[in-house]
């Protein structure tokens, strides 16, 4: 673990820790000796985490969309850590919504943008003062954005999520360039399917939009998600990657992992003609699906 001779316990803030990736990140970091401040939206979600982890875990209560609540908790964390600040911020909170852009519920579209994009900015801005303090004591601070392969690869029926993650990638790159003179690094983790609850509702419900003009794409996309769930990576893979980035063993600006990473990189490559990419993707998704028994 990267430490200073004056300060032996680096502090980390992780958003969205009630389950899945965020919870696994907390577990791994605490096991490695870090003190973790983990965000949950509801006070009732904090108690199971406090029971599961040691006193090296401190819950922070906010919805990332509530700027005032985020700021208030950031100030409380700053009061606890003092001049040590926080050495790492992991922006993990996020959500996904399935459906064609035309028919996606307006409120759902607005909400995914608020959580995945504005929420990331709210949290980053609120904790930057504490990151600067840690930079002064530990030499460097890091922001890690848990993004997605959807942040570089646009797929039909996943538009709301793709748009929000593309924006998150842009947001992270801008922060990295603006904060470079201050020695605060920003790294993106772009994962394929992870075994979490984020897609469960979309997969287990009756196939949405199957009675619309997007019928074939809806059915094919739904089946792809069902298949991807079976081969999804465990959240611990992301937790291990986060640990490596925080400890300086991983030095790249972005990391691709999980199923679909090679396909995503090929289709996102500037060498791939966009018209060809369009045709390949549509041909794969828009053919009438075979009936399953």
C-alpha positions in Angstrom: 0.0 0.0 0.0 1.2 3.5 -0.9 1.7 5.4 2.3 3.6 8.3 3.8 6.0 8.2 6.7 3.8 10.7 8.4 0.4 9.2 7.6 -0.1 5.4 7.7 -3.8 5.1 6.7 -4.8 6.5 3.4 -8.5 7.4 3.1 -10.7 6.4 0.1 -14.2 7.5 -0.9 -16.3 5.1 -2.9 -19.8 5.8 -4.2 -22.6 3.2 -4.6 -21.4 0.6 -2.1 -24.6 -1.1 -1.0 -24.0 -4.0 -3.3 -22.1 -5.2 -6.3 -18.9 -3.6 -7.5 -18.9 -0.9 -4.8 -19.3 -3.3 -2.0 -16.5 -5.5 -3.3 -14.2 -2.5 -3.7 -14.9 -1.6 0.0 -14.1 -5.1 1.1 -10.8 -5.4 -0.7 -9.5 -1.9 0.3 -10.4 -2.5 3.9 -8.6 -5.8 3.9 -5.5 -4.0 2.5 -5.6 -1.5 5.4 -7.3 1.5 3.8 -10.0 3.5 5.6 -13.1 3.6 3.3 -15.9 6.1 3.2 -18.7 4.5 1.3 -21.9 6.1 0.0 -25.4 4.7 0.2 -28.6 6.5 -0.6 -30.6 5.4 2.4 -29.5 5.2 6.1 -31.0 1.7 6.4 -28.5 0.5 3.7 -25.6 1.5 5.9 -26.1 -0.8 8.8 -25.4 -4.1 7.0 -22.1 -2.7 5.7 -21.1 -1.5 9.2 -21.8 -5.0 10.5 -19.9 -6.6 7.7 -16.8 -4.4 7.8 -14.5 -3.3 10.5 -14.3 0.2 12.0 -12.2 1.1 8.9 -15.5 1.6 7.1 -17.6 4.8 7.5 -20.9 5.2 5.7 -21.7 8.5 4.0 -25.4 9.0 3.1 -26.4 10.8 -0.1 -27.9 10.5 -3.5 -25.3 11.6 -6.0 -27.9 13.7 -7.7 -28.5 15.8 -4.5 -25.7 18.3 -4.7 -26.4 19.8 -1.3 -26.3 16.4 0.4 -23.1 15.4 -1.4 -21.4 18.7 -0.3 -22.6 18.3 3.3 -21.2 14.7 3.5 -17.9 15.8 1.8 -17.5 18.5 4.5 -18.1 15.9 7.2 -15.5 13.5 5.7 -13.1 16.4 5.5 -13.6 17.1 9.2 -12.8 13.5 10.0 -9.7 13.0 7.9 -8.3 16.5 8.6 -5.0 17.3 6.7 -4.6 13.7 5.5 -7.4 14.3 3.0 -8.4 11.4 0.7 -6.0 9.7 -1.6 -8.6 8.2 -3.8 -12.1 8.8 -5.1 -13.9 6.0 -6.9 -17.0 7.1 -8.8 -18.9 3.9 -9.0 -22.6 4.8 -8.5 -24.5 4.4 -11.7 -27.6 2.9 -13.4 -28.7 1.5 -16.7 -32.0 1.6 -18.7 -32.9 -0.6 -21.6 -34.8 0.7 -24.7 -34.6 2.6 -28.0 -33.9 6.3 -27.7 -37.2 7.2 -29.4 -39.3 5.3 -26.9 -37.3 5.5 -23.7 -39.3 7.2 -21.0 -38.3 10.8 -20.7 -38.0 10.7 -16.9 -35.8 7.6 -17.1 -33.5 9.2 -19.7 -33.1 12.3 -17.6 -32.5 10.3 -14.5 -29.7 8.2 -16.0 -28.0 11.4 -17.2 -28.3 12.9 -13.7 -26.9 9.8 -12.0 -24.1 8.8 -14.4 -22.9 12.2 -15.5 -24.1 15.0 -13.2 -23.8 12.8 -10.2 -20.1 12.0 -11.0 -19.4 15.7 -11.4 -21.2 16.5 -8.1 -19.2 14.0 -6.1 -15.8 14.9 -7.8 -16.2 18.6 -7.2 -17.3 18.1 -3.6 -14.3 15.9 -2.7 -11.6 17.8 -4.7 -10.5 19.8 -1.7 -9.8 16.7 0.3 -8.0 15.1 -2.7 -5.8 18.2 -2.9 -4.9 17.8 0.8 -3.9 14.2 0.3 -1.9 15.1 -2.8 0.1 17.5 -0.6 0.9 14.8 2.0 1.1 11.6 -0.1 2.5 13.1 -3.3 -0.4 12.1 -5.5 -4.2 11.6 -5.5 -6.3 9.5 -7.9 -9.9 9.7 -9.2 -11.1 6.4 -10.7 -14.3 6.4 -12.7 -16.1 3.0 -13.1 -17.2 3.5 -16.6 -18.1 0.9 -19.2 -17.3 -0.5 -22.7 -20.5 1.4 -23.5 -18.5 4.5 -23.0 -16.6 3.8 -26.3 -19.0 1.5 -28.2 -22.6 2.5 -29.1 -25.1 -0.3 -29.3 -28.9 -0.1 -30.1 -31.4 -0.5 -27.3 -28.7 0.6 -24.9 -28.6 4.3 -25.9 -29.3 6.0 -22.6 -26.5 4.1 -20.9 -24.1 4.6 -23.8 -24.7 8.3 -24.0 -24.2 8.7 -20.3 -21.0 6.7 -20.3 -19.6 8.5 -23.3 -20.3 11.7 -21.4 -18.6 10.2 -18.3 -15.5 9.4 -20.4 -15.4 13.0 -21.7 -15.9 14.3 -18.1 -13.0 12.2 -16.8 -10.7 13.3 -19.6 -11.4 16.9 -19.0 -10.8 16.6 -15.3 -7.6 14.7 -15.9 -6.3 17.5 -18.2 -7.4 20.3 -15.9 -6.0 18.6 -12.8 -2.7 17.4 -14.3 -0.8 20.5 -13.1 -2.0 19.5 -9.5 -0.8 15.9 -9.8 -4.3 14.5 -9.4 -4.7 11.7 -11.9 -8.0 10.5 -13.4 -8.4 6.9 -14.6 -11.3 5.1 -16.3 -12.3 1.4 -15.9 -14.3 0.3 -19.0 -15.8 -3.0 -18.2 -18.1 -5.4 -20.0 -20.8 -7.3 -18.1 -20.3 -7.6 -14.4 -22.3 -10.0 -12.2 -24.3 -7.3 -10.4 -27.9 -6.2 -10.0 -27.7 -3.3 -12.6 -29.2 -5.3 -15.4 -31.3 -7.8 -13.5 -34.6 -6.0 -13.8 -34.2 -5.5 -17.5 -33.3 -9.2 -18.1 -35.9 -10.9 -15.9 -38.9 -8.8 -16.9 -41.0 -9.5 -20.0 -39.1 -8.3 -23.0 -39.9 -4.6 -23.3 -40.6 -2.9 -26.7 -41.2 -6.3 -28.3 -44.5 -4.9 -29.7 -43.0 -1.9 -31.4 -41.0 -1.1 -34.6 -38.0 -2.2 -32.6 -39.2 -5.8 -32.0 -36.3 -7.6 -33.6 -33.7 -5.5 -31.9 -35.5 -5.7 -28.6 -35.6 -9.5 -28.6 -32.1 -10.0 -29.9 -30.6 -7.5 -27.4 -32.6 -9.1 -24.5 -31.1 -12.5 -25.4 -27.6 -11.1 -25.7 -28.0 -9.6 -22.1 -29.2 -13.0 -20.9 -26.2 -14.7 -22.4 -23.8 -12.0 -21.1 -25.2 -12.5 -17.6 -24.0 -16.1 -17.6 -20.4 -15.1 -18.5 -20.2 -11.9 -16.5 -17.1 -11.2 -14.5 -17.3 -11.2 -10.7 -17.2 -7.7 -9.1 -13.9 -8.7 -7.4 -12.1 -8.3 -10.7 -12.9 -4.6 -10.7 -12.0 -4.3 -7.0 -8.6 -5.8 -7.8 -8.1 -3.4 -10.6 -9.0 -0.4 -8.4 -6.5 -1.6 -5.8 -3.8 -1.8 -8.4 -4.5 1.7 -9.7 -4.5 3.2 -6.2 -1.2 1.6 -5.3 0.4 2.8 -8.5 1.0 -0.7 -10.0 -1.5 0.1 -12.8 -0.4 3.3 -14.7 -2.6 3.4 -17.8 -5.3 6.0 -18.3 -8.0 3.5 -19.0 -8.5 -0.3 -18.6 -10.8 -2.5 -20.7 -12.0 -5.8 -19.1 -14.7 -8.4 -19.5 -16.6 -9.9 -22.3 -16.8 -7.8 -25.4 -13.7 -5.7 -24.8 -12.1 -6.7 -28.1 -15.2 -6.1 -30.1 -15.7 -2.7 -28.5 -12.2 -1.7 -29.3 -12.5 -2.8 -32.9 -15.8 -0.9 -33.4 -14.5 2.2 -31.6 -11.3 2.3 -33.6 -11.0 5.2 -36.0 -9.9 2.6 -38.6 -13.4 1.1 -38.6 -15.5 2.8 -41.2 -18.7 4.0 -39.5 -21.0 2.9 -42.3 -19.6 -0.6 -42.1 -19.9 -0.6 -38.3 -23.6 0.5 -38.7 -24.4 -2.2 -41.1 -22.6 -5.0 -39.1 -24.4 -4.0 -35.9 -27.8 -3.7 -37.5 -27.5 -6.9 -39.4 -26.6 -8.7 -36.2 -29.5 -7.2 -34.3 -32.3 -6.7 -36.8 -32.7 -10.1 -38.3 -35.9 -11.8 -37.2 -34.9 -13.9 -34.1 -35.2 -17.7 -34.2 -37.9 -19.0 -32.0 -36.6 -20.7 -28.8 -38.3 -23.7 -27.3 
